[in-house]
Structures are given as C-alpha cells and as structure tokens.
Amino acid sequence: GVVTLSEFQAAFPEATAEQFAAADGDGDGDGALTAAEFATLIGG
C-alpha cells in the first residue's frame, strides 16, 4: 500500500508537502510513498 500525505504529516507533523513529494523514492511523481519508502524515512 501507499502512505498518503495526511498519514505522512501525522507521523511527521512538521513535514511539508514538498518534503512528502521529495520522499517519493520510486520516482513515479505521484507523491505517494510506498510502505517501504515510508519505513526508510521512519528508520532514517
């Protein structure tokens, strides 16, 4: 599944939409993180 912007901001309250888009590591431009991408952010 993917992590939505609202879920991202729930985990990272200070995060901007730009940071969310930049975190879209699969590069498909949809701005949605996969679970793996999100886990990388949490862990990193």
N, CA, C and O atoms as CSV, one atom per row, in Angstrom:
chain,resi,resn,atom,element,x,y,z
A,1,GLY,N,N,0.827,-1.199,0.000
A,1,GLY,CA,C,0.000,0.000,0.000
A,1,GLY,C,C,0.858,1.244,0.000
A,1,GLY,O,O,2.083,1.166,0.095
A,2,VAL,N,N,0.220,2.380,-0.105
A,2,VAL,CA,C,0.932,3.650,-0.103
A,2,VAL,C,C,0.578,4.441,1.142
A,2,VAL,O,O,-0.453,4.220,1.776
A,3,VAL,N,N,1.462,5.368,1.472
A,3,VAL,CA,C,1.236,6.299,2.572
A,3,VAL,C,C,0.779,7.615,1.968
A,3,VAL,O,O,1.448,8.172,1.098
A,4,THR,N,N,-0.349,8.106,2.425
A,4,THR,CA,C,-0.876,9.361,1.900
A,4,THR,C,C,-0.199,10.545,2.570
A,4,THR,O,O,0.500,10.389,3.571
A,5,LEU,N,N,-0.413,11.727,2.010
A,5,LEU,CA,C,0.144,12.940,2.606
A,5,LEU,C,C,-0.343,13.114,4.039
A,5,LEU,O,O,0.438,13.488,4.913
A,6,SER,N,N,-1.621,12.847,4.293
A,6,SER,CA,C,-2.136,13.024,5.655
A,6,SER,C,C,-1.478,12.051,6.622
A,6,SER,O,O,-1.198,12.408,7.766
A,7,GLU,N,N,-1.230,10.826,6.172
A,7,GLU,CA,C,-0.541,9.859,7.026
A,7,GLU,C,C,0.904,10.275,7.275
A,7,GLU,O,O,1.430,10.124,8.377
A,8,PHE,N,N,1.537,10.805,6.221
A,8,PHE,CA,C,2.911,11.289,6.349
A,8,PHE,C,C,2.983,12.416,7.362
A,8,PHE,O,O,3.862,12.427,8.223
A,9,GLN,N,N,2.053,13.371,7.262
A,9,GLN,CA,C,2.075,14.511,8.171
A,9,GLN,C,C,1.663,14.116,9.584
A,9,GLN,O,O,2.046,14.784,10.545
A,10,ALA,N,N,0.888,13.043,9.726
A,10,ALA,CA,C,0.576,12.540,11.061
A,10,ALA,C,C,1.833,12.011,11.739
A,10,ALA,O,O,2.020,12.185,12.943
A,11,ALA,N,N,2.690,11.364,10.959
A,11,ALA,CA,C,3.929,10.821,11.504
A,11,ALA,C,C,4.997,11.895,11.640
A,11,ALA,O,O,5.821,11.849,12.553
A,12,PHE,N,N,4.978,12.869,10.722
A,12,PHE,CA,C,5.965,13.947,10.695
A,12,PHE,C,C,5.218,15.278,10.670
A,12,PHE,O,O,5.046,15.869,9.604
A,13,PRO,N,N,4.770,15.757,11.836
A,13,PRO,CA,C,3.896,16.941,11.865
A,13,PRO,C,C,4.503,18.182,11.231
A,13,PRO,O,O,3.772,19.055,10.763
A,14,GLU,N,N,5.819,18.273,11.208
A,14,GLU,CA,C,6.457,19.459,10.647
A,14,GLU,C,C,6.698,19.333,9.147
A,14,GLU,O,O,7.169,20.276,8.510
A,15,ALA,N,N,6.379,18.184,8.589
A,15,ALA,CA,C,6.715,17.922,7.196
A,15,ALA,C,C,5.875,18.775,6.266
A,15,ALA,O,O,4.707,19.062,6.528
A,16,THR,N,N,6.511,19.172,5.168
A,16,THR,CA,C,5.798,19.932,4.149
A,16,THR,C,C,5.384,19.004,3.017
A,16,THR,O,O,5.896,17.891,2.890
A,17,ALA,N,N,4.452,19.475,2.198
A,17,ALA,CA,C,4.065,18.712,1.015
A,17,ALA,C,C,5.253,18.511,0.078
A,17,ALA,O,O,5.360,17.489,-0.600
A,18,GLU,N,N,6.153,19.516,0.051
A,18,GLU,CA,C,7.335,19.395,-0.789
A,18,GLU,C,C,8.240,18.264,-0.300
A,18,GLU,O,O,8.785,17.503,-1.101
A,19,GLN,N,N,8.395,18.159,1.032
A,19,GLN,CA,C,9.193,17.063,1.571
A,19,GLN,C,C,8.550,15.719,1.258
A,19,GLN,O,O,9.236,14.745,0.949
A,20,PHE,N,N,7.209,15.679,1.343
A,20,PHE,CA,C,6.498,14.450,1.016
A,20,PHE,C,C,6.746,14.057,-0.435
A,20,PHE,O,O,7.035,12.897,-0.730
A,21,ALA,N,N,6.633,15.021,-1.336
A,21,ALA,CA,C,6.852,14.733,-2.750
A,21,ALA,C,C,8.285,14.277,-2.999
A,21,ALA,O,O,8.531,13.374,-3.798
A,22,ALA,N,N,9.232,14.918,-2.301
A,22,ALA,CA,C,10.636,14.560,-2.468
A,22,ALA,C,C,10.912,13.156,-1.967
A,22,ALA,O,O,11.853,12.504,-2.418
A,23,ALA,N,N,10.099,12.693,-1.041
A,23,ALA,CA,C,10.292,11.372,-0.458
A,23,ALA,C,C,9.717,10.268,-1.329
A,23,ALA,O,O,9.825,9.088,-0.995
A,24,ASP,N,N,9.108,10.645,-2.441
A,24,ASP,CA,C,8.525,9.659,-3.350
A,24,ASP,C,C,9.643,8.965,-4.107
A,24,ASP,O,O,9.924,9.283,-5.263
A,25,GLY,N,N,10.273,8.017,-3.437
A,25,GLY,CA,C,11.517,7.454,-3.930
A,25,GLY,C,C,11.388,6.611,-5.178
A,25,GLY,O,O,12.394,6.342,-5.835
A,26,ASP,N,N,10.171,6.179,-5.536
A,26,ASP,CA,C,10.054,5.373,-6.747
A,26,ASP,C,C,10.042,6.230,-8.006
A,26,ASP,O,O,10.101,5.719,-9.124
A,27,GLY,N,N,9.965,7.549,-7.803
A,27,GLY,CA,C,10.156,8.456,-8.914
A,27,GLY,C,C,9.015,8.499,-9.911
A,27,GLY,O,O,9.181,9.014,-11.017
A,28,ASP,N,N,7.859,7.966,-9.540
A,28,ASP,CA,C,6.744,7.995,-10.482
A,28,ASP,C,C,5.972,9.302,-10.423
A,28,ASP,O,O,5.050,9.527,-11.207
A,29,GLY,N,N,6.359,10.168,-9.481
A,29,GLY,CA,C,5.806,11.507,-9.458
A,29,GLY,C,C,4.427,11.621,-8.852
A,29,GLY,O,O,3.823,12.693,-8.883
A,30,ASP,N,N,3.913,10.523,-8.295
A,30,ASP,CA,C,2.566,10.613,-7.734
A,30,ASP,C,C,2.573,11.187,-6.327
A,30,ASP,O,O,1.510,11.452,-5.765
A,31,GLY,N,N,3.752,11.383,-5.749
A,31,GLY,CA,C,3.843,11.931,-4.411
A,31,GLY,C,C,3.496,10.950,-3.319
A,31,GLY,O,O,3.550,11.290,-2.136
A,32,ALA,N,N,3.140,9.737,-3.698
A,32,ALA,CA,C,2.740,8.740,-2.709
A,32,ALA,C,C,3.918,7.842,-2.374
A,32,ALA,O,O,4.593,7.309,-3.255
A,33,LEU,N,N,4.141,7.691,-1.092
A,33,LEU,CA,C,5.184,6.794,-0.647
A,33,LEU,C,C,4.643,5.377,-0.590
A,33,LEU,O,O,3.491,5.156,-0.217
A,34,THR,N,N,5.479,4.421,-0.962
A,34,THR,CA,C,5.153,3.038,-0.666
A,34,THR,C,C,5.463,2.771,0.802
A,34,THR,O,O,6.130,3.570,1.460
A,35,ALA,N,N,4.983,1.658,1.301
A,35,ALA,CA,C,5.288,1.286,2.677
A,35,ALA,C,C,6.795,1.207,2.890
A,35,ALA,O,O,7.294,1.602,3.943
A,36,ALA,N,N,7.516,0.705,1.907
A,36,ALA,CA,C,8.964,0.584,2.037
A,36,ALA,C,C,9.626,1.951,2.095
A,36,ALA,O,O,10.542,2.165,2.889
A,37,GLU,N,N,9.173,2.870,1.266
A,37,GLU,CA,C,9.731,4.221,1.278
A,37,GLU,C,C,9.474,4.886,2.625
A,37,GLU,O,O,10.346,5.561,3.174
A,38,PHE,N,N,8.269,4.688,3.149
A,38,PHE,CA,C,7.914,5.282,4.428
A,38,PHE,C,C,8.763,4.694,5.548
A,38,PHE,O,O,9.227,5.420,6.428
A,39,ALA,N,N,8.964,3.385,5.515
A,39,ALA,CA,C,9.784,2.732,6.528
A,39,ALA,C,C,11.208,3.262,6.497
A,39,ALA,O,O,11.843,3.409,7.541
A,40,THR,N,N,11.709,3.550,5.304
A,40,THR,CA,C,13.048,4.121,5.182
A,40,THR,C,C,13.110,5.480,5.857
A,40,THR,O,O,14.086,5.794,6.539
A,41,LEU,N,N,12.070,6.289,5.669
A,41,LEU,CA,C,12.035,7.602,6.312
A,41,LEU,C,C,11.970,7.470,7.823
A,41,LEU,O,O,12.680,8.170,8.545
A,42,ILE,N,N,11.111,6.566,8.305
A,42,ILE,CA,C,10.973,6.363,9.745
A,42,ILE,C,C,12.315,5.933,10.327
A,42,ILE,O,O,12.739,6.422,11.374
A,43,GLY,N,N,12.977,5.005,9.625
A,43,GLY,CA,C,14.211,4.442,10.133
A,43,GLY,C,C,15.390,5.378,9.971
A,43,GLY,O,O,16.374,5.277,10.704
A,44,GLY,N,N,15.297,6.303,9.001
A,44,GLY,CA,C,16.438,7.141,8.706
A,44,GLY,C,C,16.373,8.484,9.380
A,44,GLY,O,O,17.279,9.301,9.218
